[in-house]
Amino acid sequence: METCYTREQIEKAMESLGHKYFHHGAYNVNIIGVRNAATGDEITNKFDDCMTISYKDDNGDWHFNCWKCTTDPGKYWAEHLLNKDGVAILKEGQYRGSHKIRKHQGKYDALCQKGPVKVYRDKNMDDEYDLIEENVHEGVYGINIHKAGSPRLSSARTSRTRSRVCRSSGSGNHDAQLRVRSVAGARLAAATSATASLAASSRRLCAR
């Protein structure tokens, strides 16, 4: 499986930011999203971010996976607002214990929001994300981690306003679903990172 980062890079970045990275306990899961910094605030409609998961099993051995995803809302929902305050863009940060495994929109198992997170609200529909501190809201908005709607999707055009979407890519996506199920009994700490640069990388760590 292609991966953008190593577990050690993710761990080092988290700790450099002062965030908690979970080393102890079986299936004490670190779920960390990496937002593409190269595109700035442009709405790209691409799966150009990464979602990583790292945890130890019952034998104390590390497991690490990285999948392509989008951490941002797609163009359609940035222009067709479902909230009067604007489309939600997850703010960089660490949100411990923020998610649990349950049905996404009642359809299939996913990591769904159960605790509050912070989001930017952007409502001017100008094809750019406006990450303005005065427009930050906090609450439970359905910021779920879930698969894309179809294996044929090549863009994130209709990525929902709130959720973090992993690209549906046949066996790779199936592996991701199995991996989620394999840690179903975990203490899902939902370790998420804040804005920072990884070594020798043009990306930055982002929430979820």
C-alpha positions in Angstrom: 0.0 0.0 0.0 1.4 3.4 -1.0 2.0 5.6 2.0 2.9 9.3 2.3 4.5 9.1 5.7 6.1 6.8 8.2 4.7 6.2 11.7 7.8 7.8 13.2 7.3 11.0 11.2 3.7 11.3 12.4 4.8 10.6 16.0 7.5 13.2 15.9 5.3 15.8 14.4 2.6 15.2 17.0 5.0 15.4 19.9 6.7 18.6 18.5 3.2 20.2 18.6 2.7 19.3 22.2 -0.1 16.8 21.4 -0.6 13.5 23.0 0.5 10.4 20.9 -0.6 7.2 22.4 2.1 4.6 23.0 0.6 2.5 25.7 -2.2 -0.1 25.7 -3.4 -2.4 23.0 -5.6 -0.7 20.4 -5.2 2.7 21.9 -5.6 4.3 18.5 -4.0 7.4 17.1 -6.1 8.7 14.1 -4.3 11.6 12.5 -5.1 13.5 9.3 -2.6 15.3 7.2 -3.9 18.3 5.1 -2.1 19.3 1.9 -0.4 22.6 2.4 0.7 23.0 -1.2 -2.7 24.0 -2.4 -3.2 26.8 0.2 -6.8 27.7 0.7 -7.9 26.7 -2.9 -10.8 24.3 -3.2 -9.2 21.5 -5.3 -11.9 18.8 -5.3 -9.2 16.2 -5.0 -8.3 13.4 -2.6 -5.0 15.2 -1.9 -4.8 14.8 1.9 -3.9 11.7 4.0 -5.5 9.9 6.9 -3.3 7.8 9.1 -3.9 5.3 11.9 -1.4 3.9 14.3 -1.8 1.6 17.3 -0.2 -1.4 19.1 -1.8 -4.8 19.1 -2.0 -7.3 22.0 1.6 -8.3 21.5 2.9 -4.7 21.7 3.7 -4.5 17.9 3.0 -1.3 16.0 0.5 -1.2 13.1 0.4 1.8 10.8 -1.7 2.6 7.7 -2.1 5.7 5.5 -4.9 6.4 3.0 -5.6 9.1 0.6 -8.6 11.3 1.6 -9.9 14.8 1.7 -10.1 16.8 5.0 -12.0 19.6 3.3 -15.5 20.1 1.9 -15.9 19.8 -1.9 -16.8 22.6 -4.3 -20.5 21.6 -4.5 -21.2 21.9 -0.8 -19.1 25.1 -0.6 -21.6 26.6 -3.0 -24.8 24.9 -1.8 -24.8 25.7 1.8 -26.7 23.6 4.3 -25.9 26.0 7.2 -26.6 29.7 7.2 -23.2 30.3 8.8 -21.4 28.6 6.0 -19.7 25.4 5.1 -17.7 23.7 7.9 -14.0 23.3 7.6 -12.4 21.4 10.5 -10.0 23.5 12.4 -6.5 22.1 13.1 -6.2 20.7 16.6 -6.4 17.6 18.7 -9.8 16.2 19.6 -9.4 13.4 22.0 -12.3 10.9 22.4 -14.2 12.8 19.8 -15.4 9.8 17.7 -16.9 6.4 18.0 -17.8 3.6 15.6 -21.4 3.8 14.4 -23.5 4.1 11.2 -22.7 7.0 8.9 -26.1 8.4 7.9 -27.5 5.1 9.1 -25.8 3.2 6.2 -22.5 1.6 7.2 -19.9 1.5 10.0 -17.7 4.6 10.1 -16.0 6.8 12.7 -18.7 9.3 13.7 -18.4 12.4 15.8 -19.6 12.2 19.4 -17.8 15.0 21.0 -17.3 18.7 20.1 -14.8 19.9 17.6 -14.0 23.4 16.2 -14.7 24.3 12.6 -14.3 27.4 10.4 -17.5 28.6 8.8 -17.2 30.0 5.2 -20.2 31.3 3.4 -18.9 33.7 0.7 -18.7 31.0 -2.0 -15.5 32.4 -3.6 -13.8 29.0 -4.4 -11.4 29.5 -1.5 -11.5 28.3 2.1 -11.7 31.3 4.4 -9.9 30.1 7.6 -10.7 33.2 9.8 -10.5 32.9 13.5 -13.5 35.0 14.1 -15.6 32.5 12.1 -14.7 29.5 14.3 -17.6 27.6 15.8 -17.5 24.6 18.2 -20.0 21.8 18.5 -21.2 18.5 17.2 -21.8 18.8 13.5 -21.5 15.3 12.1 -17.8 15.6 11.3 -17.5 11.9 10.4 -14.7 9.8 8.9 -16.2 7.7 6.1 -15.6 6.3 2.6 -16.5 8.1 -0.6 -19.8 7.2 -2.2 -18.6 5.2 -5.2 -15.4 3.4 -6.3 -15.6 5.3 -9.5 -15.2 8.7 -7.9 -12.0 10.3 -9.0 -12.6 13.7 -7.3 -14.0 15.0 -4.1 -16.5 17.2 -5.9 -19.5 16.2 -3.7 -17.6 15.6 -0.5 -20.0 16.7 2.2 -19.8 19.9 4.1 -18.6 18.4 7.3 -17.1 14.9 7.0 -13.6 13.7 6.3 -13.8 11.4 3.3 -11.4 8.5 2.4 -11.2 7.8 -1.3 -13.0 4.7 -2.4 -10.5 2.6 -4.3 -11.6 -1.0 -4.4 -9.4 -3.3 -2.3 -7.7 -0.4 -0.6 -10.9 1.0 0.7 -12.0 -2.5 1.8 -8.8 -2.8 3.7 -9.5 0.5 5.4 -13.0 -0.8 6.4 -11.5 -4.0 7.8 -8.9 -2.0 9.7 -11.7 0.1 11.3 -13.5 -3.0 12.3 -10.4 -4.6 13.7 -10.0 -1.8 16.3 -13.7 -1.7 17.1 -13.0 -2.7 20.7 -10.3 0.0 21.0 -10.4 3.1 23.2 -10.8 5.3 20.3 -8.9 8.3 21.5 -9.2 10.0 18.1 -5.8 11.6 18.4 -5.7 14.4 15.8 -3.0 16.9 15.0 -2.6 20.6 14.6 -1.1 22.7 11.9 2.6 21.9 11.4 5.1 20.8 8.7 6.5 17.3 8.5 10.2 16.9 7.8 10.9 17.2 4.1 7.2 17.6 3.3 5.0 20.3 1.8 2.0 19.1 3.7 0.8 20.1 7.2 -0.8 18.1 9.9 -4.4 18.9 10.4 -7.3 18.0 12.6 -8.6 14.5 12.3 
